[in-house]
Amino acid sequence: MSQASARHILVDTEEQCLQLKQAIENGTDFAQVAKDNSRCPSSRDGGNLGTFGRGQMVREFDEVVFSAPVGVVQGPVKTQFGYHLVEVTSRQD
């Protein structure tokens, strides 16, 4: 079964998500941005979600995690929870 590890940042607006993505692309540390901005409890751990299998996350999130290149920040990804920036940190198919 496919497994992936990822980290994410969850915010309320697409605009904020885009601003944070730009900051990360300009060199700001992903984990620090997560700690300072994400409204998910994972923010305490820099947005780290640990390892999970296909189908364990909401569909929109799952599709990104199991198709995006490892180490490249993706987003905004809209789900029922808000807007996410997602970085796959590892994946095993």
C-alpha positions as CSV (number, residue, x, y, z in Angstrom):
1,M,0.0,0.0,0.0
2,S,1.2,3.5,-0.8
3,Q,2.5,5.5,2.1
4,A,3.4,9.2,2.3
5,S,4.8,11.6,4.8
6,A,3.8,15.3,4.4
7,R,3.6,18.6,6.2
8,H,1.0,21.3,5.6
9,I,-0.1,24.8,6.5
10,L,-3.9,25.4,6.9
11,V,-5.3,28.9,6.6
12,D,-8.8,30.4,6.0
13,T,-8.2,32.2,2.7
14,E,-6.7,31.5,-0.7
15,E,-5.0,35.0,-0.6
16,Q,-3.2,34.2,2.7
17,C,-2.2,30.8,1.3
18,L,-0.6,32.4,-1.8
19,Q,1.2,35.0,0.3
20,L,2.7,32.2,2.6
21,K,3.7,30.1,-0.5
22,Q,5.5,33.1,-1.9
23,A,7.3,33.6,1.4
24,I,8.4,30.0,1.4
25,E,9.5,30.1,-2.2
26,N,11.6,33.2,-1.2
27,G,13.4,31.2,1.5
28,T,11.3,31.4,4.6
29,D,11.4,28.2,6.5
30,F,8.2,26.0,6.0
31,A,8.1,24.8,9.6
32,Q,8.4,28.4,10.9
33,V,5.6,29.6,8.6
34,A,3.4,26.7,9.8
35,K,4.1,27.5,13.5
36,D,3.3,31.1,12.9
37,N,0.3,30.8,10.7
38,S,-1.4,27.4,10.4
39,R,-4.6,26.8,12.3
40,C,-4.1,23.1,12.4
41,P,-2.8,21.5,15.6
42,S,0.1,20.1,13.5
43,S,1.5,23.7,13.5
44,R,3.2,22.9,16.8
45,D,5.3,20.4,14.9
46,G,6.0,22.6,11.9
47,G,3.0,21.3,10.1
48,N,4.2,17.7,10.1
49,L,1.4,15.2,9.6
50,G,3.6,12.0,9.9
51,T,3.1,9.0,7.7
52,F,-0.3,7.9,6.3
53,G,-1.8,5.7,3.6
54,R,-3.8,6.6,0.5
55,G,-7.4,7.4,1.5
56,Q,-6.7,8.4,5.1
57,M,-6.9,12.2,4.3
58,V,-9.7,14.1,2.6
59,R,-9.9,13.5,-1.2
60,E,-8.4,16.8,-2.4
61,F,-5.5,16.5,0.0
62,D,-4.9,12.8,-0.8
63,E,-4.8,13.5,-4.5
64,V,-2.0,16.1,-4.1
65,V,0.0,14.0,-1.6
66,F,0.1,10.9,-3.8
67,S,0.8,12.7,-7.1
68,A,3.0,15.8,-6.4
69,P,6.8,15.7,-6.5
70,V,8.5,15.1,-3.2
71,G,9.9,18.3,-1.7
72,V,7.9,20.8,-3.8
73,V,5.3,23.0,-2.0
74,Q,1.9,22.6,-3.6
75,G,-1.1,24.7,-3.2
76,P,-3.4,26.4,-2.5
77,V,-5.3,23.1,-2.1
78,K,-8.9,23.8,-1.1
79,T,-10.7,21.3,1.2
80,Q,-13.7,21.5,3.6
81,F,-11.2,22.7,6.3
82,G,-9.8,25.7,4.3
83,Y,-6.8,26.3,2.1
84,H,-3.6,24.2,2.5
85,L,0.0,24.4,1.4
86,V,1.3,20.9,1.2
87,E,4.8,19.5,1.0
88,V,5.3,15.8,0.5
89,T,8.4,14.9,2.5
90,S,8.6,11.2,1.4
91,R,6.5,8.7,-0.5
92,Q,6.7,4.9,-1.0
93,D,4.5,3.3,-3.6
